[in-house]
């Protein structure tokens, strides 16, 4: 269907050229993926959005240093990634506020942008903790990070990424697992290492930012991610003036890949409430 008529572009930003896939026309709608993976994690969900919400232009972005975007040349931050997102919108001539849908890393970028209603009209943050990486996970990353930097996404790193991203059931699905592994193989090992440091290890607490987000928000949790539980999502939603929270079962971090129909239904219902 319409997904076959996508337009692929490379858009210059302060963090290098980013790979952007464009589909449809109308209300600008950004889909920004999680750390380690790229825009193809939206592919199972995208036809449902195209069919359920016509009159939108979908911009699927490979984040800085990931996917087919340029390698990350230096240490960065989520705030700077949000600046790169602004560069994308400006360069593509987007003149109206966008509806932002971000998975994990993409949700963190959305928290940065959503305090500016001139940039973002609404925010869907999917499996995107508002607090820093918990100490136990930070220790695990500290062990794997040097290996990633030196050898790339080899066995132990691949297993850790798959375990963090997917439930056991999803990891056993060759098609689902393949999307993650293919995404993991696209960036250079140095770029992956810098992205891990910049966007996960150095992730800051944005809880105090939530009361300043006045655009409509939907915070989506899964039932199988320890550092972003349904209770965490509800607590975050209670701090943002126009936010609601919901939980999708049978997923861990990559809800768009693991439960595309359930997430598409939730997003379409949320969009139907926007003026």
FIZAKOL-734221 format. One record per residue: residue number from 1; residue in three letters; chain; x, y, z of N, C-alpha, C in turn. Coordinates in pm, whole numbers, plus 50000, padded with zeros to 5 digits. Layout:
N
(NUM,ALA,A,(X,Y,Z),(X,Y,Z),(X,Y,Z))
...
This chain:
275
(1,UNK,A,(50085,49882,50000),(50000,50000,50000),(50089,50123,50000))
(2,UNK,A,(50045,50228,50061),(50114,50356,50053),(50257,50349,50103))
(3,UNK,A,(50286,50252,50188),(50421,50241,50243),(50526,50221,50131))
(4,UNK,A,(50483,50166,50014),(50578,50144,49905),(50615,50274,49834))
(5,UNK,A,(50544,50383,49860),(50571,50509,49791),(50642,50608,49884))
(6,UNK,A,(50718,50556,49976),(50790,50646,50065),(50901,50718,49991))
(7,UNK,A,(50935,50837,50043),(51045,50916,49989),(51155,50917,50094))
(8,UNK,A,(51272,50872,50056),(51386,50867,50149),(51472,50991,50127))
(9,UNK,A,(51508,51059,50236),(51591,51179,50228),(51699,51174,50334))
(10,UNK,A,(51804,51248,50308),(51908,51272,50407),(51903,51419,50442))
(11,UNK,A,(51886,51446,50571),(51861,51583,50616),(51978,51628,50703))
(12,UNK,A,(52046,51736,50665),(52159,51784,50746),(52111,51841,50879))
(13,UNK,A,(52183,51807,50987),(52151,51858,51120),(52282,51886,51193))
(14,UNK,A,(52270,51942,51312),(52389,51970,51395),(52459,51841,51439))
(15,UNK,A,(52395,51725,51424),(52455,51597,51460),(52475,51508,51338))
(16,UNK,A,(52500,51571,51225),(52521,51497,51103),(52393,51481,51023))
(17,UNK,A,(52408,51417,50909),(52293,51395,50821),(52209,51279,50875))
(18,UNK,A,(52079,51304,50893),(51989,51200,50943),(51906,51143,50828))
(19,UNK,A,(51886,51013,50832),(51802,50944,50734),(51656,50959,50774))
(20,UNK,A,(51575,51011,50682),(51432,51034,50709),(51351,50970,50598))
(21,UNK,A,(51252,50891,50636),(51158,50833,50541),(51027,50910,50552))
(22,UNK,A,(50972,50956,50438),(50850,51038,50437),(50740,50963,50363))
(23,UNK,A,(50622,50962,50424),(50506,50896,50362),(50382,50982,50383))
(24,UNK,A,(50298,50989,50283),(50172,51059,50295),(50188,51210,50288))
(25,UNK,A,(50078,51280,50315),(50080,51426,50316),(49974,51474,50414))
(26,UNK,A,(50001,51590,50474),(49907,51647,50569),(49974,51684,50699))
(27,UNK,A,(49907,51656,50811),(49956,51693,50944),(50093,51629,50968))
(28,UNK,A,(50195,51707,50999),(50328,51647,51022),(50328,51558,51146))
(29,UNK,A,(50377,51436,51129),(50374,51336,51235),(50509,51266,51237))
(30,UNK,A,(50583,51284,51346),(50718,51229,51355),(50716,51099,51434))
(31,UNK,A,(50779,50997,51379),(50801,50870,51449),(50953,50856,51469))
(32,UNK,A,(50995,50863,51596),(51138,50860,51630),(51162,50735,51714))
(33,UNK,A,(51257,50653,51673),(51274,50520,51731),(51362,50519,51855))
(34,UNK,A,(51378,50400,51908),(51454,50375,52031),(51604,50371,52004))
(35,UNK,A,(51680,50374,52111),(51824,50352,52105),(51852,50211,52052))
(36,UNK,A,(51964,50194,51981),(52014,50070,51921),(51944,50033,51791))
(37,UNK,A,(51821,50079,51769),(51746,50038,51651),(51719,50160,51562))
(38,UNK,A,(51635,50142,51460),(51609,50253,51369),(51463,50253,51327))
(39,UNK,A,(51432,50330,51224),(51292,50355,51189),(51217,50231,51144))
(40,UNK,A,(51288,50124,51111),(51218,50003,51067),(51143,49934,51181))
(41,UNK,A,(51167,49975,51305),(51088,49919,51415),(50944,49967,51411))
(42,UNK,A,(50914,50068,51326),(50775,50115,51309),(50703,50045,51194))
(43,UNK,A,(50772,49963,51117),(50716,49915,50991),(50592,49828,51010))
(44,UNK,A,(50583,49754,51118),(50465,49669,51139),(50343,49753,51180))
(45,UNK,A,(50367,49868,51239),(50261,49955,51287),(50219,50059,51182))
(46,UNK,A,(50311,50095,51094),(50288,50204,51002),(50167,50184,50911))
(47,UNK,A,(50145,50067,50850),(50026,50052,50766),(49896,50075,50842))
(48,UNK,A,(49895,50042,50972),(49775,50064,51053),(49750,50213,51074))
(49,UNK,A,(49857,50289,51091),(49842,50434,51105),(49800,50497,50973))
(50,UNK,A,(49862,50453,50863),(49827,50507,50732),(49680,50480,50699))
(51,UNK,A,(49632,50362,50735),(49493,50329,50707),(49395,50397,50803))
(52,UNK,A,(49438,50417,50928),(49347,50470,51029),(49351,50620,51044))
(53,UNK,A,(49458,50684,50995),(49471,50830,51011),(49522,50890,50880))
(54,UNK,A,(49436,50896,50777),(49476,50963,50652),(49492,51113,50677))
(55,UNK,A,(49551,51181,50580),(49571,51324,50595),(49687,51359,50685))
(56,UNK,A,(49788,51270,50691),(49908,51296,50769),(50031,51268,50685))
(57,UNK,A,(50137,51345,50711),(50267,51311,50655),(50352,51252,50767))
(58,UNK,A,(50392,51127,50750),(50472,51057,50850),(50619,51075,50818))
(59,UNK,A,(50694,51121,50918),(50839,51138,50906),(50905,51039,51000))
(60,UNK,A,(50966,50936,50943),(51030,50831,51023),(51180,50857,51023))
(61,UNK,A,(51233,50885,51142),(51371,50933,51154),(51460,50824,51214))
(62,UNK,A,(51574,50799,51148),(51681,50723,51212),(51756,50819,51303))
(63,UNK,A,(51761,50796,51434),(51823,50893,51526),(51971,50915,51500))
(64,UNK,A,(52027,51021,51555),(52170,51049,51536),(52257,50930,51573))
(65,UNK,A,(52347,50894,51482),(52441,50786,51509),(52386,50647,51491))
(66,UNK,A,(52260,50635,51452),(52195,50504,51444),(52138,50481,51304))
(67,UNK,A,(52106,50355,51276),(52046,50323,51148),(52132,50368,51031))
(68,UNK,A,(52066,50433,50934),(52136,50482,50816),(52176,50629,50829))
(69,UNK,A,(52158,50688,50946),(52204,50824,50969),(52356,50826,50981))
(70,UNK,A,(52414,50946,50969),(52559,50958,50981),(52607,50908,51116))
(71,UNK,A,(52728,50856,51122),(52786,50819,51252),(52793,50940,51345))
(72,UNK,A,(52778,50914,51473),(52792,51020,51572),(52941,51046,51591))
(73,UNK,A,(52982,51170,51566),(53125,51203,51566),(53178,51243,51703))
(74,UNK,A,(53089,51266,51798),(53133,51312,51930),(53023,51280,52030))
(75,UNK,A,(53057,51297,52157),(52958,51279,52262),(52850,51386,52250))
(76,UNK,A,(52727,51349,52275),(52615,51440,52256),(52524,51433,52378))
(77,UNK,A,(52398,51468,52361),(52300,51464,52470),(52162,51456,52410))
(78,UNK,A,(52065,51418,52493),(51927,51413,52445),(51879,51553,52407))
(79,UNK,A,(51921,51653,52483),(51881,51791,52448),(51934,51829,52310))
(80,UNK,A,(52057,51786,52278),(52111,51818,52146),(52042,51736,52038))
(81,UNK,A,(52003,51614,52069),(51925,51535,51973),(51792,51603,51944))
(82,UNK,A,(51732,51666,52045),(51610,51742,52023),(51637,51861,51931))
(83,UNK,A,(51754,51922,51945),(51793,52028,51853),(51806,51977,51711))
(84,UNK,A,(51861,51857,51695),(51871,51796,51563),(51732,51768,51505))
(85,UNK,A,(51639,51730,51591),(51501,51709,51545),(51441,51840,51493))
(86,UNK,A,(51469,51949,51562),(51424,52080,51512),(51487,52110,51376))
(87,UNK,A,(51615,52076,51360),(51680,52096,51231),(51609,52020,51120))
(88,UNK,A,(51568,51897,51150),(51496,51816,51050),(51367,51886,51009))
(89,UNK,A,(51289,51929,51108),(51160,51992,51077),(51181,52121,50999))
(90,UNK,A,(51280,52200,51039),(51306,52325,50969),(51350,52300,50825))
(91,UNK,A,(51442,52207,50806),(51496,52180,50672),(51389,52123,50579))
(92,UNK,A,(51299,52043,50634),(51192,51986,50552),(51076,52081,50532))
(93,UNK,A,(51086,52201,50586),(50983,52302,50564),(50856,52280,50643))
(94,UNK,A,(50866,52212,50757),(50749,52191,50843),(50723,52321,50919))
(95,UNK,A,(50609,52383,50893),(50580,52514,50952),(50473,52510,51058))
(96,UNK,A,(50413,52393,51082),(50312,52380,51186),(50359,52281,51291))
(97,UNK,A,(50306,52288,51413),(50349,52193,51517),(50322,52049,51476))
(98,UNK,A,(50415,51962,51509),(50405,51821,51471),(50344,51739,51584))
(99,UNK,A,(50280,51630,51546),(50243,51527,51643),(50362,51433,51655))
(100,UNK,A,(50412,51419,51777),(50536,51345,51801),(50505,51210,51865))
(101,UNK,A,(50558,51103,51805),(50546,50968,51861),(50688,50914,51877))
(102,UNK,A,(50730,50894,52001),(50867,50851,52026),(50872,50727,52112))
(103,UNK,A,(50954,50632,52069),(50973,50508,52144),(51104,50516,52221))
(104,UNK,A,(51097,50509,52354),(51216,50511,52441),(51298,50637,52413))
(105,UNK,A,(51414,50627,52345),(51494,50743,52309),(51406,50850,52243))
(106,UNK,A,(51318,50808,52155),(51228,50902,52088),(51135,50973,52184))
(107,UNK,A,(51091,50903,52289),(51010,50968,52391),(51089,51070,52470))
(108,UNK,A,(51217,51038,52499),(51302,51132,52572),(51323,51261,52492))
(109,UNK,A,(51342,51246,52360),(51352,51365,52274),(51220,51441,52277))
(110,UNK,A,(51109,51368,52277),(50978,51432,52282),(50957,51514,52408))
(111,UNK,A,(51006,51464,52522),(50993,51541,52646),(51064,51677,52634))
(112,UNK,A,(51176,51679,52562),(51249,51804,52543),(51170,51901,52456))
(113,UNK,A,(51110,51850,52349),(51042,51936,52253),(50904,51980,52298))
(114,UNK,A,(50839,51899,52378),(50696,51921,52405),(50669,52040,52496))
(115,UNK,A,(50772,52099,52556),(50751,52222,52631),(50732,52341,52537))
(116,UNK,A,(50751,52320,52408),(50735,52426,52308),(50617,52391,52217))
(117,UNK,A,(50499,52445,52242),(50383,52411,52158),(50395,52460,52015))
(118,UNK,A,(50491,52546,51986),(50514,52586,51848),(50585,52475,51770))
(119,UNK,A,(50651,52383,51842),(50722,52273,51777),(50640,52145,51775))
(120,UNK,A,(50573,52116,51887),(50501,51989,51902),(50358,52017,51945))
(121,UNK,A,(50263,51960,51871),(50121,51976,51903),(50075,51873,52004))
(122,UNK,A,(50132,51753,51999),(50098,51646,52092),(50216,51553,52105))
(123,UNK,A,(50218,51476,52214),(50328,51384,52241),(50274,51248,52281))
(124,UNK,A,(50322,51144,52212),(50305,51006,52257),(50443,50955,52293))
(125,UNK,A,(50466,50929,52420),(50595,50878,52468),(50577,50731,52505))
(126,UNK,A,(50644,50644,52432),(50625,50499,52444),(50746,50438,52514))
(127,UNK,A,(50724,50377,52630),(50832,50309,52702),(50952,50402,52720))
(128,UNK,A,(50925,50523,52773),(51027,50627,52784),(51036,50675,52928))
(129,UNK,A,(51119,50613,53011),(51130,50653,53151),(51171,50799,53165))
(130,UNK,A,(51113,50865,53262),(51145,51006,53285),(51260,51024,53383))
(131,UNK,A,(51306,50916,53444),(51414,50922,53542),(51542,50863,53484))
(132,UNK,A,(51657,50888,53545),(51784,50834,53493),(51787,50681,53497))
(133,UNK,A,(51887,50624,53432),(51905,50480,53431),(51925,50430,53574))
(134,UNK,A,(51851,50329,53619),(51868,50278,53755),(52008,50222,53778))
(135,UNK,A,(52056,50223,53902),(52193,50180,53931),(52226,50039,53882))
(136,UNK,A,(52136,49943,53899),(52166,49805,53858),(52187,49797,53707))
(137,UNK,A,(52103,49865,53631),(52117,49865,53486),(52243,49942,53445))
(138,UNK,A,(52273,50049,53516),(52394,50125,53486),(52519,50037,53504))
(139,UNK,A,(52520,49952,53608),(52636,49863,53629),(52647,49762,53515))
(140,UNK,A,(52532,49711,53469),(52535,49616,53358),(52589,49683,53231))
(141,UNK,A,(52545,49804,53206),(52592,49877,53088),(52742,49905,53099))
(142,UNK,A,(52788,49935,53221),(52930,49966,53240),(53018,49847,53203))
(143,UNK,A,(52966,49727,53219),(53043,49608,53182),(53045,49590,53030))
(144,UNK,A,(52932,49615,52964),(52920,49589,52822),(52970,49703,52734))
(145,UNK,A,(52970,49824,52786),(53005,49941,52705),(53147,49932,52645))
(146,UNK,A,(53250,49895,52724),(53384,49884,52664),(53390,49778,52554))
(147,UNK,A,(53316,49669,52572),(53314,49564,52470),(53251,49616,52341))
(148,UNK,A,(53143,49691,52354),(53079,49749,52237),(53173,49844,52166))
(149,UNK,A,(53245,49925,52242),(53335,50024,52183),(53450,49956,52107))
(150,UNK,A,(53500,49846,52159),(53617,49781,52099),(53578,49683,51990))
(151,UNK,A,(53475,49602,52015),(53442,49492,51924),(53311,49508,51850))
(152,UNK,A,(53229,49606,51890),(53100,49623,51825),(52995,49532,51888))
(153,UNK,A,(52880,49520,51822),(52768,49443,51880),(52787,49292,51866))
(154,UNK,A,(52888,49239,51934),(52916,49095,51931),(52824,49023,52028))
(155,UNK,A,(52843,48893,52040),(52752,48805,52113),(52693,48859,52242))
(156,UNK,A,(52774,48887,52347),(52717,48932,52473),(52639,49062,52461))
(157,UNK,A,(52688,49153,52376),(52617,49280,52356),(52485,49256,52286))
(158,UNK,A,(52486,49174,52183),(52362,49145,52110),(52259,49081,52201))
(159,UNK,A,(52303,48987,52282),(52209,48920,52372),(52152,49020,52473))
(160,UNK,A,(52236,49109,52524),(52188,49207,52621),(52090,49304,52559))
(161,UNK,A,(52116,49347,52436),(52025,49440,52368),(51891,49373,52340))
(162,UNK,A,(51895,49252,52287),(51770,49180,52259),(51691,49160,52387))
(163,UNK,A,(51759,49122,52495),(51690,49101,52623),(51629,49229,52676))
(164,UNK,A,(51697,49343,52657),(51644,49470,52705),(51528,49519,52621))
(165,UNK,A,(51528,49484,52493),(51429,49537,52400),(51303,49453,52387))
(166,UNK,A,(51319,49320,52395),(51211,49228,52359),(51179,49132,52473))
(167,UNK,A,(51053,49094,52483),(51016,48984,52572),(51072,48854,52515))
(168,UNK,A,(51072,48752,52596),(51121,48622,52549),(51040,48573,52430))
(169,UNK,A,(50909,48595,52434),(50823,48551,52323),(50859,48623,52194))
(170,UNK,A,(50879,48754,52203),(50914,48830,52083),(51053,48794,52033))
(171,UNK,A,(51146,48772,52126),(51282,48735,52086),(51285,48602,52013))
(172,UNK,A,(51185,48518,52038),(51176,48390,51970),(51114,48397,51832))
(173,UNK,A,(51063,48514,51796),(51005,48535,51663),(51117,48584,51571))
(174,UNK,A,(51152,48506,51470),(51267,48540,51386),(51249,48673,51315))
(175,UNK,A,(51128,48705,51273),(51105,48831,51203),(51124,48950,51295))
(176,UNK,A,(51070,48941,51415),(51082,49050,51512),(51228,49066,51554))
(177,UNK,A,(51289,48955,51592),(51429,48959,51634),(51518,49012,51522))
(178,UNK,A,(51486,48975,51398),(51565,49017,51284),(51565,49168,51265))
(179,UNK,A,(51453,49234,51293),(51447,49380,51281),(51547,49443,51377))
(180,UNK,A,(51554,49391,51499),(51646,49446,51599),(51791,49421,51557))
(181,UNK,A,(51823,49300,51517),(51961,49267,51483),(52007,49340,51356))
(182,UNK,A,(51918,49353,51258),(51954,49427,51137),(51983,49573,51171))
(183,UNK,A,(51898,49633,51256),(51920,49771,51298),(52053,49786,51372))
(184,UNK,A,(52082,49688,51457),(52203,49693,51538),(52329,49685,51453))
(185,UNK,A,(52320,49622,51337),(52436,49603,51251),(52465,49722,51160))
(186,UNK,A,(52373,49819,51150),(52393,49928,51054),(52494,50033,51100))
(187,UNK,A,(52492,50080,51224),(52589,50184,51263),(52729,50126,51283))
(188,UNK,A,(52828,50213,51290),(52962,50170,51327),(52967,50144,51477))
(189,UNK,A,(53065,50066,51521),(53077,50037,51663),(53107,50163,51743))
(190,UNK,A,(53189,50254,51686),(53221,50378,51757),(53096,50464,51772))
(191,UNK,A,(53017,50471,51667),(52894,50551,51672),(52796,50493,51774))
(192,UNK,A,(52782,50361,51775),(52695,50296,51874),(52742,50325,52016))
(193,UNK,A,(52873,50318,52036),(52928,50343,52168),(52901,50486,52213))
(194,UNK,A,(52921,50582,52123),(52895,50722,52158),(52746,50745,52184))
(195,UNK,A,(52661,50681,52104),(52517,50697,52125),(52475,50638,52259))
(196,UNK,A,(52530,50522,52293),(52499,50461,52422),(52536,50553,52537))
(197,UNK,A,(52655,50610,52532),(52699,50703,52635),(52610,50827,52639))
(198,UNK,A,(52580,50883,52523),(52510,51010,52515),(52363,51000,52553))
(199,UNK,A,(52298,50891,52509),(52152,50888,52516),(52096,50790,52618))
(200,UNK,A,(52182,50706,52676),(52135,50615,52781),(52211,50641,52911))
(201,UNK,A,(52343,50623,52907),(52420,50638,53032),(52405,50778,53090))
(202,UNK,A,(52408,50879,53004),(52401,51019,53050),(52258,51073,53055))
(203,UNK,A,(52160,50986,53040),(52020,51032,53040),(51986,51102,53171))
(204,UNK,A,(51928,51220,53161),(51898,51300,53279),(51754,51279,53326))
(205,UNK,A,(51729,51316,53450),(51594,51312,53507),(51514,51430,53451))
(206,UNK,A,(51398,51401,53391),(51315,51508,53335),(51184,51523,53409))
(207,UNK,A,(51176,51464,53528),(51052,51470,53604),(51008,51614,53628))
(208,UNK,A,(51104,51701,53659),(51067,51840,53685),(51027,51916,53559))
(209,UNK,A,(51046,51856,53443),(51006,51917,53316),(50858,51891,53286))
(210,UNK,A,(50805,51784,53340),(50669,51742,53304),(50563,51848,53331))
(211,UNK,A,(50566,51922,53443),(50462,52024,53464),(50463,52135,53361))
(212,UNK,A,(50572,52147,53285),(50580,52252,53183),(50537,52203,53046))
(213,UNK,A,(50495,52077,53037),(50445,52023,52910),(50293,52036,52910))
(214,UNK,A,(50243,52133,52835),(50099,52162,52836),(50026,52105,52715))
(215,UNK,A,(50099,52049,52619),(50031,51989,52504),(49972,51854,52547))
(216,UNK,A,(49870,51804,52476),(49815,51672,52509),(49922,51564,52498))
(217,UNK,A,(49926,51475,52597),(50028,51369,52602),(49963,51235,52631))
(218,UNK,A,(50022,51131,52575),(49988,50993,52608),(50118,50924,52644))
(219,UNK,A,(50126,50872,52767),(50244,50799,52814),(50210,50650,52815))
(220,UNK,A,(50281,50574,52734),(50251,50432,52715),(50357,50347,52783))
(221,UNK,A,(50314,50261,52872),(50403,50165,52937),(50372,50024,52886))
(222,UNK,A,(50467,49935,52902),(50443,49793,52878),(50429,49724,53013))
(223,UNK,A,(50398,49596,53009),(50382,49520,53133),(50509,49444,53170))
(224,UNK,A,(50622,49473,53098),(50741,49390,53118),(50870,49472,53108))
(225,UNK,A,(50864,49599,53148),(50986,49680,53154),(50999,49735,53295))
(226,UNK,A,(51103,49691,53365),(51114,49723,53507),(51133,49868,53539))
(227,UNK,A,(51203,49944,53451),(51231,50084,53485),(51128,50180,53424))
(228,UNK,A,(51019,50129,53369),(50907,50215,53323),(50780,50131,53335))
(229,UNK,A,(50736,50117,53457),(50621,50033,53489),(50493,50110,53464))
(230,UNK,A,(50379,50042,53463),(50251,50114,53453),(50236,50220,53562))
(231,UNK,A,(50284,50189,53683),(50277,50288,53792),(50364,50410,53761))
(232,UNK,A,(50482,50386,53704),(50569,50497,53666),(50501,50587,53563))
(233,UNK,A,(50438,50526,53464),(50371,50604,53360),(50256,50685,53418))
(234,UNK,A,(50180,50625,53507),(50068,50698,53568),(50119,50813,53653))
(235,UNK,A,(50228,50790,53725),(50284,50896,53809),(50334,51012,53722))
(236,UNK,A,(50401,50979,53612),(50448,51084,53522),(50330,51161,53462))
(237,UNK,A,(50226,51088,53423),(50109,51154,53364),(50041,51247,53463))
(238,UNK,A,(50047,51213,53591),(49983,51299,53691),(50055,51432,53706))
(239,UNK,A,(50180,51440,53660),(50258,51562,53673),(50244,51654,53552))
(240,UNK,A,(50205,51600,53439),(50188,51680,53317),(50042,51724,53308))
(241,UNK,A,(50016,51851,53280),(49879,51904,53288),(49778,51837,53196))
(242,UNK,A,(49822,51782,53082),(49725,51728,52985),(49766,51588,52940))
(243,UNK,A,(49807,51505,53035),(49858,51372,53002),(49769,51262,53056))
(244,UNK,A,(49767,51152,52984),(49705,51029,53031),(49805,50916,53011))
(245,UNK,A,(49781,50803,53078),(49871,50689,53068),(49793,50563,53039))
(246,UNK,A,(49856,50471,52970),(49795,50340,52950),(49906,50235,52942))
(247,UNK,A,(49866,50109,52956),(49960,49997,52955),(49923,49901,52844))
(248,UNK,A,(50024,49854,52771),(50005,49754,52667),(50077,49626,52711))
(249,UNK,A,(50008,49516,52705),(50061,49388,52752),(50140,49318,52643))
(250,UNK,A,(50228,49228,52687),(50302,49145,52594),(50414,49217,52523))
(251,UNK,A,(50476,49313,52593),(50586,49389,52530),(50684,49431,52638))
(252,UNK,A,(50802,49471,52593),(50905,49522,52684),(50935,49666,52644))
(253,UNK,A,(51036,49690,52564),(51070,49827,52523),(51016,49863,52386))
(254,UNK,A,(51027,49770,52290),(50990,49799,52151),(50843,49767,52126))
(255,UNK,A,(50755,49840,52192),(50611,49816,52178),(50564,49828,52033))
(256,UNK,A,(50614,49925,51952),(50568,49932,51813),(50599,49806,51733))
(257,UNK,A,(50705,49737,51769),(50746,49615,51699),(50677,49493,51758))
(258,UNK,A,(50661,49491,51889),(50605,49372,51955),(50453,49369,51951))
(259,UNK,A,(50389,49484,51970),(50242,49490,51976),(50193,49606,51888))
(260,UNK,A,(50216,49597,51756),(50184,49710,51669),(50035,49743,51664))
(261,UNK,A,(49949,49643,51665),(49805,49671,51654),(49754,49741,51779))
(262,UNK,A,(49795,49694,51896),(49749,49755,52021),(49798,49899,52032))
(263,UNK,A,(49924,49922,51996),(49977,50059,52004),(49911,50148,51900))
(264,UNK,A,(49891,50098,51779),(49824,50178,51676),(49684,50218,51721))
(265,UNK,A,(49611,50125,51779),(49476,50157,51829),(49482,50267,51934))
(266,UNK,A,(49580,50259,52025),(49592,50360,52130),(49627,50496,52072))
(267,UNK,A,(49720,50499,51977),(49761,50625,51917),(49647,50687,51837))
(268,UNK,A,(49578,50606,51759),(49467,50658,51679),(49356,50713,51769))
(269,UNK,A,(49327,50643,51878),(49226,50693,51971),(49270,50825,52034))
(270,UNK,A,(49397,50835,52068),(49450,50960,52124),(49441,51073,52023))
(271,UNK,A,(49483,51048,51900),(49477,51152,51798),(49335,51198,51772))
(272,UNK,A,(49239,51108,51788),(49099,51146,51762),(49049,51250,51862))
(273,UNK,A,(49119,51265,51974),(49077,51364,52075),(49140,51501,52051))
(274,UNK,A,(49235,51511,51955),(49303,51637,51931),(49216,51728,51845))
(275,UNK,A,(49222,51855,51872),(49150,51950,51788),(49238,51992,51672))
